Amino acid sequence: MVLLLWLQTKKIVIVIVGAFLNALAINFFLVPANVYSSGFTGIAQLLSKVLTDQTPFTISMGILLLLLNIPVAILGWFKVGKSFTVYSFLSVVLSSFFLEMIPITQVSKDILLNSVFGGVILAVGVGLTLKWGASTGGLDIIAMVLSRMKDRPIGNYIFTLNSLIIITAGFLYGWEKALYTIVSLYATTRVIDAIHTRHAKLTAMIITKKAEELKTAIHSKLVRGITMVPAKGAFSNESRDMLMIVITRYELFDLERIIKEVDPNAFTNILQTTGIYGFFRRE
């Protein structure tokens, strides 16, 4: 119970830090340079500028980000998972709050520096959030739902939706800004991949002496099949069991937490899974 409370507290702290870094990158680097972010943050940034420039109405980016994510959070609650959606929406609320609190400040007049540093800082925030079993909401949740409906990689949908943002920004405010947006998105993608696994599915191989307890704990949290294989330590000659389970990257945090609670001494090897043939639950 103490370990569970500690992990939940740490996860909330990570989500707060991630949201703060997102807002910092946007208000200090991307907005002053008119370079657009990815996902719903970029949509909110673009809509806020269009409303300000083209209409008598002005709605802040933080408010738009929150409003756009409300229907997506409802969708994620039913289609992705309750815990994942709750933490993702918390990240959105905190990002909206920090976007309102942090003043827009021009750190550099160099648009390339703004694009790169904004993309990197944003990626650190997003990567930490993803690594701890949440997301920054919006596009990530929509891409996951579409991927499960059509059984196509999540990255394809993220790329397509981000491309629409870039094309719209270029059409409305000049293609130079759109090209710098691509630079920012590239930096963001590379850093996220360094922090958080980019692979949609992973295979966990767990060597443990508490196979039954671990199997029960995993099944209580994750709806995934487990293959159990007898194993023996080559040095100690002690009998153990190996549990093999295929999960999505968003379930990795929950699996790590379960292993630490049930058998902290278990040896776990996480492998990238490039393809799956046969039944794999997508709901």
C-alpha positions as CSV (number, residue, x, y, z in Angstrom):
1,M,0.0,0.0,0.0
2,V,2.8,2.4,0.9
3,L,4.6,1.6,-2.4
4,L,1.4,2.1,-4.3
5,L,0.8,5.5,-2.7
6,W,4.4,6.5,-3.4
7,L,4.1,5.5,-7.1
8,Q,0.8,7.4,-7.5
9,T,2.3,10.5,-5.9
10,K,5.4,10.3,-8.1
11,K,3.2,9.8,-11.2
12,I,1.2,13.0,-10.3
13,V,4.5,14.9,-9.7
14,I,5.8,13.8,-13.1
15,V,2.5,14.9,-14.8
16,I,2.8,18.3,-13.1
17,V,6.4,18.7,-14.3
18,G,5.6,17.5,-17.8
19,A,2.7,20.0,-18.0
20,F,4.9,22.9,-16.8
21,L,7.6,22.1,-19.4
22,N,5.0,22.0,-22.1
23,A,3.7,25.4,-21.2
24,L,7.2,26.8,-20.8
25,A,8.2,25.6,-24.3
26,I,5.1,27.1,-25.9
27,N,5.1,30.5,-24.1
28,F,8.9,31.1,-24.1
29,F,9.8,29.7,-27.6
30,L,7.1,28.6,-29.9
31,V,4.4,31.3,-29.6
32,P,6.9,34.2,-29.7
33,A,8.4,32.8,-32.9
34,N,5.0,31.9,-34.5
35,V,6.1,28.3,-34.7
36,Y,3.3,25.7,-34.1
37,S,3.3,22.8,-31.7
38,S,2.0,19.3,-32.5
39,G,-1.4,17.8,-31.7
40,F,-4.2,19.6,-29.9
41,T,-1.7,22.1,-28.5
42,G,-0.9,23.2,-32.1
43,I,-4.6,23.2,-33.0
44,A,-5.4,25.4,-30.0
45,Q,-2.4,27.7,-30.8
46,L,-3.6,28.0,-34.4
47,L,-7.2,28.6,-33.5
48,S,-6.3,31.2,-30.9
49,K,-4.3,33.2,-33.4
50,V,-7.0,32.9,-36.2
51,L,-9.7,34.1,-33.8
52,T,-7.5,37.0,-32.6
53,D,-6.5,38.1,-36.1
54,Q,-9.7,37.4,-38.1
55,T,-12.6,38.0,-35.6
56,P,-13.4,40.4,-32.7
57,F,-13.2,37.4,-30.3
58,T,-10.2,36.5,-28.3
59,I,-9.9,33.1,-26.6
60,S,-6.6,32.2,-24.9
61,M,-4.7,29.1,-26.0
62,G,-5.0,27.5,-22.6
63,I,-8.8,27.7,-22.6
64,L,-9.1,26.3,-26.1
65,L,-6.8,23.4,-25.2
66,L,-9.0,22.5,-22.3
67,L,-12.3,22.8,-24.4
68,L,-10.9,20.7,-27.2
69,N,-9.8,17.9,-24.9
70,I,-13.1,17.5,-23.0
71,P,-14.9,15.4,-25.7
72,V,-11.6,13.5,-26.3
73,A,-11.4,12.6,-22.6
74,I,-14.9,11.2,-22.8
75,L,-13.9,9.1,-25.8
76,G,-10.7,7.9,-24.1
77,W,-12.6,7.0,-20.9
78,F,-14.7,4.4,-22.9
79,K,-12.2,3.3,-25.6
80,V,-8.7,3.5,-24.1
81,G,-8.8,3.1,-20.3
82,K,-10.0,5.0,-17.2
83,S,-6.7,5.3,-15.4
84,F,-4.8,6.4,-18.6
85,T,-7.6,9.0,-19.4
86,V,-7.7,10.4,-15.9
87,Y,-4.0,11.2,-15.8
88,S,-4.0,12.4,-19.4
89,F,-6.9,14.9,-18.7
90,L,-5.0,16.0,-15.5
91,S,-2.1,16.7,-17.7
92,V,-4.3,18.8,-20.0
93,V,-5.8,20.8,-17.1
94,L,-2.4,21.5,-15.7
95,S,-1.0,22.5,-19.1
96,S,-4.0,24.9,-19.6
97,F,-3.4,26.3,-16.1
98,F,0.4,26.9,-16.7
99,L,-0.3,28.4,-20.2
100,E,-2.5,31.0,-18.5
101,M,0.0,31.6,-15.7
102,I,3.3,31.7,-17.5
103,P,3.7,35.0,-19.5
104,I,4.6,34.9,-23.2
105,T,8.2,35.9,-23.2
106,Q,10.6,36.1,-26.2
107,V,13.9,34.5,-25.1
108,S,15.5,34.7,-28.5
109,K,14.8,36.4,-31.8
110,D,16.3,33.6,-33.8
111,I,13.4,31.5,-35.2
112,L,15.6,28.4,-35.6
113,L,16.7,28.5,-32.0
114,N,13.1,28.9,-30.9
115,S,12.0,26.0,-33.0
116,V,14.7,23.6,-31.8
117,F,14.7,24.5,-28.1
118,G,10.9,24.7,-28.0
119,G,10.7,21.3,-29.6
120,V,13.2,19.8,-27.2
121,I,11.7,21.2,-24.0
122,L,8.2,20.2,-25.2
123,A,9.5,16.7,-25.9
124,V,11.0,16.3,-22.4
125,G,7.6,17.1,-20.9
126,V,5.7,14.8,-23.2
127,G,8.2,12.0,-23.0
128,L,8.2,12.0,-19.2
129,T,4.4,12.0,-19.1
130,L,4.2,9.1,-21.6
131,K,6.9,7.1,-19.7
132,W,4.8,7.2,-16.5
133,G,1.6,5.9,-18.1
134,A,-0.2,9.0,-19.2
135,S,-0.3,11.3,-22.2
136,T,-0.8,15.0,-23.0
137,G,-4.2,14.1,-24.3
138,G,-5.9,15.1,-27.5
139,L,-4.1,13.7,-30.5
140,D,-2.5,10.8,-28.7
141,I,-5.9,9.4,-27.6
142,I,-7.6,10.0,-31.0
143,A,-4.7,8.2,-32.7
144,M,-5.0,5.3,-30.3
145,V,-8.7,4.9,-30.9
146,L,-8.3,5.1,-34.7
147,S,-5.4,2.6,-34.6
148,R,-7.6,0.1,-32.8
149,M,-10.5,0.6,-35.2
150,K,-8.4,0.2,-38.4
151,D,-5.5,-1.9,-36.9
152,R,-2.9,0.5,-38.3
153,P,0.1,2.0,-36.5
154,I,-0.5,4.9,-34.2
155,G,2.3,6.9,-35.8
156,N,0.5,7.0,-39.2
157,Y,-2.5,8.9,-37.6
158,I,-0.3,11.2,-35.6
159,F,1.7,12.1,-38.7
160,T,-1.5,12.7,-40.8
161,L,-3.1,14.9,-38.2
162,N,0.1,16.9,-37.5
163,S,0.5,17.3,-41.3
164,L,-2.9,19.0,-41.4
165,I,-1.8,21.5,-38.7
166,I,1.4,22.3,-40.7
167,I,-0.5,22.7,-44.0
168,T,-3.1,25.0,-42.4
169,A,-0.4,27.1,-40.7
170,G,1.5,27.4,-43.9
171,F,-1.6,28.4,-45.9
172,L,-2.7,31.1,-43.4
173,Y,0.6,32.5,-42.2
174,G,3.3,31.7,-44.7
175,W,5.2,28.5,-45.6
176,E,8.4,29.6,-43.9
177,K,6.6,29.3,-40.5
178,A,5.3,25.9,-41.6
179,L,8.9,24.7,-42.4
180,Y,10.2,25.8,-39.0
181,T,7.2,24.0,-37.5
182,I,8.5,20.8,-39.2
183,V,12.0,21.4,-37.6
184,S,10.3,21.7,-34.2
185,L,8.3,18.6,-34.7
186,Y,11.4,16.6,-35.8
187,A,13.3,17.7,-32.6
188,T,10.3,16.8,-30.5
189,T,9.9,13.3,-32.1
190,R,13.6,12.5,-31.7
191,V,13.8,13.5,-28.0
192,I,10.5,11.6,-27.2
193,D,11.9,8.5,-28.7
194,A,15.0,8.8,-26.6
195,I,13.0,9.2,-23.4
196,H,10.0,6.9,-24.1
197,T,9.8,3.8,-26.2
198,R,8.5,4.6,-29.7
199,H,7.3,1.0,-30.3
200,A,3.5,0.5,-30.0
201,K,3.8,-3.0,-28.6
202,L,6.3,-4.5,-26.3
203,T,7.1,-8.1,-25.0
204,A,7.9,-8.5,-21.3
205,M,9.8,-11.6,-20.2
206,I,9.7,-11.9,-16.5
207,I,11.8,-14.5,-14.5
208,T,10.2,-15.0,-11.1
209,K,9.8,-17.3,-8.1
210,K,6.3,-15.9,-7.5
211,A,4.7,-16.8,-10.8
212,E,1.2,-17.5,-9.5
213,E,1.0,-14.3,-7.4
214,L,2.4,-12.3,-10.3
215,K,0.0,-13.9,-12.8
216,T,-3.0,-13.1,-10.6
217,A,-1.9,-9.5,-10.1
218,I,-1.3,-8.9,-13.8
219,H,-4.7,-10.3,-14.8
220,S,-6.4,-8.1,-12.2
221,K,-5.0,-5.0,-13.9
222,L,-4.3,-5.9,-17.5
223,V,-6.5,-7.8,-19.9
224,R,-3.5,-9.7,-21.6
225,G,-2.6,-13.3,-22.1
226,I,0.4,-14.7,-20.3
227,T,2.6,-17.6,-21.4
228,M,4.3,-19.5,-18.5
229,V,7.5,-21.4,-19.2
230,P,9.5,-23.4,-16.6
231,A,13.0,-22.0,-16.1
232,K,16.1,-22.9,-14.1
233,G,19.0,-20.6,-13.1
234,A,22.2,-21.8,-14.8
235,F,24.4,-20.7,-11.8
236,S,22.1,-21.5,-8.8
237,N,20.1,-24.4,-10.4
238,E,17.0,-22.9,-8.7
239,S,13.7,-23.5,-10.3
240,R,11.8,-20.5,-11.5
241,D,9.1,-19.6,-14.0
242,M,9.2,-17.2,-17.0
243,L,6.1,-15.2,-17.8
244,M,5.9,-13.8,-21.3
245,I,3.3,-11.1,-22.0
246,V,2.8,-8.7,-24.9
247,I,1.5,-5.3,-24.0
248,T,1.1,-1.8,-25.5
249,R,3.6,0.9,-24.5
250,Y,0.9,2.6,-22.5
251,E,0.5,-0.5,-20.2
252,L,4.3,-0.6,-19.4
253,F,4.0,1.7,-16.4
254,D,1.2,-0.5,-14.8
255,L,3.2,-3.7,-15.5
256,E,6.3,-2.3,-13.9
257,R,4.3,-1.2,-10.8
258,I,2.8,-4.7,-10.5
259,I,6.2,-6.4,-10.7
260,K,7.7,-4.1,-8.0
261,E,4.8,-4.7,-5.7
262,V,4.6,-8.5,-6.1
263,D,8.2,-9.5,-6.6
264,P,10.9,-6.8,-6.5
265,N,13.6,-9.4,-7.1
266,A,12.1,-10.6,-10.5
267,F,14.3,-10.2,-13.5
268,T,12.4,-8.5,-16.4
269,N,13.5,-8.1,-20.0
270,I,11.5,-5.7,-22.2
271,L,11.7,-6.3,-25.9
272,Q,10.4,-4.3,-28.9
273,T,7.7,-6.1,-30.8
274,T,7.6,-5.3,-34.5
275,G,4.6,-7.5,-35.3
276,I,1.9,-9.7,-33.9
277,Y,0.1,-12.5,-35.7
278,G,-3.0,-14.0,-33.9
279,F,-5.3,-12.7,-31.3
280,F,-4.4,-9.5,-29.5
281,R,-7.1,-7.6,-27.6
282,R,-7.5,-4.1,-28.8
283,E,-10.5,-2.8,-26.8
